[in-house]
Amino acid sequence: MTGQERTTNEPLTPAVPAKATPRGRRLITWLLIAAVVAGLMYACQGEKTYYWEEEVVLSSGEQLLLDRSVRLERISAPFNPFKSEWAWRESTIVVRDGPADVKGARYEARLLPMLLERDPSTKQWIVVGISVYCDDRVPFSPEPGQRYFAFALEPAQPMQQVRLPEWAWERRSNLLKPNSDKPPPRHVTPDFADRFNRDESRGEIQYFEIKRSAKSNC
């Protein structure tokens, strides 16, 4: 019998489980915490929709009354699974009152609408929107770096994507960008929208002024 063999009468020594190292215990603890936090954040996910009416005065002096809404969804913040934020999911504009060639026209997209104007050359009604998230751009066949998109509106017709007109560059927004954490007033005037946008625009001017320098990293 070799020295490596055992007889049937020799008791087997029970295997002793390896003890976790301090580093391993810390890793397990953090994994458990992450799982609990992720579960809590998933449970807190939800949606909300803001509704309001908004007066808009155009550069031509024409006035419109809009019915607006925005739908938001709570998601995990980019690059930080321990934090959540409200994400823009859909913005809607319906022209309730105004000139006959735009009354009843509808805008609906995940893009955040910034500007509503009549094209001085073609007389088309144009809405300019900006992408907030990379996925917002996908339906509109964006060029590299493109963040702003333009659409022509007509009553009883789906909006049509058009090339962003030159006159739109460097224009300030004339549409309210509501705070995602607080609903806007039921009725929004041009003065309120302008003051609110100016206060909110610190550090994120691309959402309040159509900037050539604003590029997408997507």
Contacts in CASP RR format, 6 or more apart in sequence:
PFRMAT RR
TARGET T0000
AUTHOR 0000-0000-0000
METHOD contacts of the structure
MODEL  1
MTGQERTTNEPLTPAVPAKATPRGRRLITWLLIAAVVAGLMYACQGEKTY
YWEEEVVLSSGEQLLLDRSVRLERISAPFNPFKSEWAWRESTIVVRDGPA
DVKGARYEARLLPMLLERDPSTKQWIVVGISVYCDDRVPFSPEPGQRYFA
FALEPAQPMQQVRLPEWAWERRSNLLKPNSDKPPPRHVTPDFADRFNRDE
SRGEIQYFEIKRSAKSNC
1 7 0 8 1.000
6 12 0 8 1.000
20 28 0 8 1.000
34 81 0 8 1.000
34 82 0 8 1.000
37 81 0 8 1.000
37 82 0 8 1.000
38 81 0 8 1.000
41 76 0 8 1.000
41 81 0 8 1.000
41 82 0 8 1.000
41 84 0 8 1.000
44 74 0 8 1.000
44 84 0 8 1.000
45 73 0 8 1.000
45 74 0 8 1.000
45 75 0 8 1.000
45 84 0 8 1.000
46 73 0 8 1.000
46 74 0 8 1.000
47 71 0 8 1.000
47 72 0 8 1.000
47 73 0 8 1.000
47 74 0 8 1.000
47 89 0 8 1.000
48 71 0 8 1.000
48 72 0 8 1.000
48 86 0 8 1.000
49 69 0 8 1.000
49 70 0 8 1.000
49 71 0 8 1.000
49 72 0 8 1.000
50 69 0 8 1.000
50 70 0 8 1.000
50 72 0 8 1.000
50 178 0 8 1.000
50 183 0 8 1.000
50 184 0 8 1.000
51 67 0 8 1.000
51 68 0 8 1.000
51 69 0 8 1.000
52 68 0 8 1.000
52 69 0 8 1.000
52 176 0 8 1.000
52 178 0 8 1.000
52 183 0 8 1.000
52 184 0 8 1.000
52 185 0 8 1.000
52 186 0 8 1.000
52 187 0 8 1.000
52 188 0 8 1.000
53 65 0 8 1.000
53 66 0 8 1.000
53 67 0 8 1.000
53 68 0 8 1.000
53 96 0 8 1.000
53 186 0 8 1.000
53 187 0 8 1.000
53 188 0 8 1.000
54 65 0 8 1.000
54 66 0 8 1.000
54 68 0 8 1.000
54 175 0 8 1.000
54 176 0 8 1.000
54 187 0 8 1.000
54 188 0 8 1.000
54 193 0 8 1.000
55 63 0 8 1.000
55 64 0 8 1.000
55 65 0 8 1.000
55 66 0 8 1.000
55 187 0 8 1.000
55 188 0 8 1.000
55 189 0 8 1.000
55 190 0 8 1.000
56 63 0 8 1.000
56 64 0 8 1.000
56 65 0 8 1.000
56 66 0 8 1.000
56 116 0 8 1.000
56 174 0 8 1.000
56 175 0 8 1.000
56 190 0 8 1.000
57 63 0 8 1.000
57 174 0 8 1.000
57 190 0 8 1.000
58 64 0 8 1.000
58 116 0 8 1.000
58 117 0 8 1.000
58 118 0 8 1.000
58 174 0 8 1.000
59 117 0 8 1.000
60 118 0 8 1.000
60 120 0 8 1.000
62 98 0 8 1.000
62 99 0 8 1.000
62 118 0 8 1.000
63 98 0 8 1.000
64 95 0 8 1.000
64 97 0 8 1.000
64 98 0 8 1.000
64 102 0 8 1.000
64 116 0 8 1.000
65 95 0 8 1.000
65 96 0 8 1.000
65 97 0 8 1.000
65 98 0 8 1.000
66 93 0 8 1.000
66 94 0 8 1.000
66 95 0 8 1.000
66 96 0 8 1.000
66 116 0 8 1.000
67 92 0 8 1.000
67 93 0 8 1.000
67 94 0 8 1.000
67 96 0 8 1.000
68 91 0 8 1.000
68 92 0 8 1.000
68 93 0 8 1.000
68 94 0 8 1.000
68 175 0 8 1.000
68 176 0 8 1.000
69 91 0 8 1.000
69 92 0 8 1.000
70 88 0 8 1.000
70 90 0 8 1.000
70 91 0 8 1.000
70 92 0 8 1.000
70 178 0 8 1.000
71 88 0 8 1.000
71 89 0 8 1.000
71 90 0 8 1.000
71 91 0 8 1.000
72 86 0 8 1.000
72 87 0 8 1.000
72 88 0 8 1.000
72 89 0 8 1.000
72 180 0 8 1.000
73 86 0 8 1.000
73 87 0 8 1.000
73 89 0 8 1.000
74 84 0 8 1.000
74 85 0 8 1.000
74 86 0 8 1.000
74 87 0 8 1.000
75 84 0 8 1.000
75 85 0 8 1.000
75 86 0 8 1.000
75 87 0 8 1.000
76 83 0 8 1.000
76 84 0 8 1.000
77 83 0 8 1.000
77 84 0 8 1.000
77 85 0 8 1.000
85 180 0 8 1.000
86 180 0 8 1.000
86 181 0 8 1.000
87 132 0 8 1.000
87 133 0 8 1.000
88 110 0 8 1.000
88 112 0 8 1.000
88 132 0 8 1.000
88 133 0 8 1.000
88 136 0 8 1.000
88 180 0 8 1.000
89 110 0 8 1.000
90 108 0 8 1.000
90 109 0 8 1.000
90 110 0 8 1.000
91 107 0 8 1.000
91 108 0 8 1.000
91 109 0 8 1.000
91 110 0 8 1.000
91 111 0 8 1.000
91 112 0 8 1.000
91 113 0 8 1.000
92 106 0 8 1.000
92 107 0 8 1.000
92 108 0 8 1.000
93 106 0 8 1.000
93 107 0 8 1.000
93 108 0 8 1.000
93 113 0 8 1.000
93 116 0 8 1.000
93 127 0 8 1.000
93 175 0 8 1.000
94 104 0 8 1.000
94 105 0 8 1.000
94 106 0 8 1.000
94 107 0 8 1.000
95 102 0 8 1.000
95 103 0 8 1.000
95 104 0 8 1.000
95 105 0 8 1.000
95 106 0 8 1.000
95 153 0 8 1.000
95 155 0 8 1.000
96 103 0 8 1.000
96 104 0 8 1.000
97 103 0 8 1.000
100 155 0 8 1.000
101 123 0 8 1.000
101 125 0 8 1.000
101 154 0 8 1.000
101 155 0 8 1.000
102 118 0 8 1.000
102 125 0 8 1.000
102 153 0 8 1.000
102 154 0 8 1.000
102 155 0 8 1.000
103 155 0 8 1.000
104 155 0 8 1.000
104 156 0 8 1.000
105 125 0 8 1.000
105 153 0 8 1.000
105 154 0 8 1.000
105 155 0 8 1.000
105 157 0 8 1.000
105 159 0 8 1.000
106 153 0 8 1.000
106 159 0 8 1.000
107 113 0 8 1.000
107 127 0 8 1.000
107 151 0 8 1.000
107 153 0 8 1.000
107 159 0 8 1.000
108 159 0 8 1.000
109 129 0 8 1.000
109 136 0 8 1.000
109 139 0 8 1.000
109 151 0 8 1.000
109 159 0 8 1.000
110 131 0 8 1.000
110 132 0 8 1.000
110 133 0 8 1.000
110 135 0 8 1.000
110 136 0 8 1.000
110 139 0 8 1.000
111 129 0 8 1.000
111 130 0 8 1.000
111 131 0 8 1.000
111 132 0 8 1.000
111 136 0 8 1.000
111 140 0 8 1.000
111 149 0 8 1.000
112 129 0 8 1.000
112 130 0 8 1.000
112 131 0 8 1.000
112 132 0 8 1.000
112 177 0 8 1.000
112 207 0 8 1.000
113 127 0 8 1.000
113 128 0 8 1.000
113 129 0 8 1.000
113 175 0 8 1.000
114 128 0 8 1.000
114 129 0 8 1.000
114 130 0 8 1.000
114 148 0 8 1.000
114 173 0 8 1.000
114 175 0 8 1.000
114 177 0 8 1.000
114 207 0 8 1.000
114 208 0 8 1.000
114 210 0 8 1.000
115 126 0 8 1.000
115 127 0 8 1.000
115 128 0 8 1.000
115 129 0 8 1.000
115 168 0 8 1.000
115 171 0 8 1.000
115 173 0 8 1.000
115 174 0 8 1.000
115 175 0 8 1.000
115 210 0 8 1.000
116 125 0 8 1.000
116 126 0 8 1.000
116 127 0 8 1.000
116 174 0 8 1.000
116 175 0 8 1.000
117 125 0 8 1.000
117 126 0 8 1.000
117 168 0 8 1.000
117 171 0 8 1.000
117 174 0 8 1.000
118 124 0 8 1.000
118 125 0 8 1.000
118 126 0 8 1.000
119 125 0 8 1.000
119 126 0 8 1.000
119 165 0 8 1.000
119 167 0 8 1.000
120 167 0 8 1.000
124 152 0 8 1.000
124 153 0 8 1.000
124 162 0 8 1.000
125 152 0 8 1.000
125 153 0 8 1.000
125 154 0 8 1.000
126 150 0 8 1.000
126 151 0 8 1.000
126 152 0 8 1.000
126 153 0 8 1.000
126 162 0 8 1.000
126 165 0 8 1.000
126 168 0 8 1.000
127 150 0 8 1.000
127 151 0 8 1.000
127 153 0 8 1.000
127 159 0 8 1.000
128 148 0 8 1.000
128 149 0 8 1.000
128 150 0 8 1.000
128 151 0 8 1.000
128 164 0 8 1.000
128 168 0 8 1.000
128 171 0 8 1.000
128 210 0 8 1.000
129 148 0 8 1.000
129 149 0 8 1.000
129 150 0 8 1.000
129 151 0 8 1.000
130 147 0 8 1.000
130 148 0 8 1.000
130 149 0 8 1.000
130 206 0 8 1.000
130 207 0 8 1.000
130 210 0 8 1.000
130 214 0 8 1.000
131 137 0 8 1.000
131 142 0 8 1.000
131 147 0 8 1.000
131 149 0 8 1.000
131 216 0 8 1.000
131 218 0 8 1.000
134 216 0 8 1.000
134 218 0 8 1.000
137 146 0 8 1.000
137 147 0 8 1.000
137 149 0 8 1.000
137 216 0 8 1.000
137 218 0 8 1.000
140 149 0 8 1.000
140 161 0 8 1.000
142 149 0 8 1.000
142 216 0 8 1.000
145 215 0 8 1.000
145 216 0 8 1.000
145 217 0 8 1.000
145 218 0 8 1.000
146 216 0 8 1.000
147 206 0 8 1.000
147 214 0 8 1.000
147 215 0 8 1.000
147 216 0 8 1.000
148 164 0 8 1.000
148 168 0 8 1.000
148 210 0 8 1.000
148 214 0 8 1.000
149 161 0 8 1.000
149 164 0 8 1.000
150 161 0 8 1.000
150 162 0 8 1.000
150 163 0 8 1.000
150 164 0 8 1.000
150 165 0 8 1.000
150 168 0 8 1.000
151 159 0 8 1.000
151 160 0 8 1.000
151 161 0 8 1.000
151 162 0 8 1.000
152 159 0 8 1.000
152 160 0 8 1.000
152 162 0 8 1.000
153 159 0 8 1.000
154 160 0 8 1.000
168 210 0 8 1.000
169 210 0 8 1.000
169 211 0 8 1.000
169 212 0 8 1.000
170 209 0 8 1.000
170 210 0 8 1.000
170 211 0 8 1.000
170 212 0 8 1.000
171 209 0 8 1.000
171 210 0 8 1.000
172 197 0 8 1.000
172 208 0 8 1.000
172 209 0 8 1.000
173 197 0 8 1.000
173 207 0 8 1.000
173 208 0 8 1.000
173 209 0 8 1.000
173 210 0 8 1.000
174 190 0 8 1.000
174 193 0 8 1.000
174 194 0 8 1.000
175 193 0 8 1.000
176 184 0 8 1.000
176 188 0 8 1.000
176 192 0 8 1.000
176 193 0 8 1.000
176 196 0 8 1.000
176 197 0 8 1.000
177 196 0 8 1.000
177 197 0 8 1.000
177 200 0 8 1.000
177 207 0 8 1.000
177 208 0 8 1.000
178 184 0 8 1.000
179 200 0 8 1.000
184 196 0 8 1.000
185 192 0 8 1.000
197 208 0 8 1.000
198 208 0 8 1.000
200 207 0 8 1.000
200 208 0 8 1.000
201 207 0 8 1.000
201 208 0 8 1.000
201 209 0 8 1.000
205 211 0 8 1.000
206 213 0 8 1.000
206 214 0 8 1.000
END
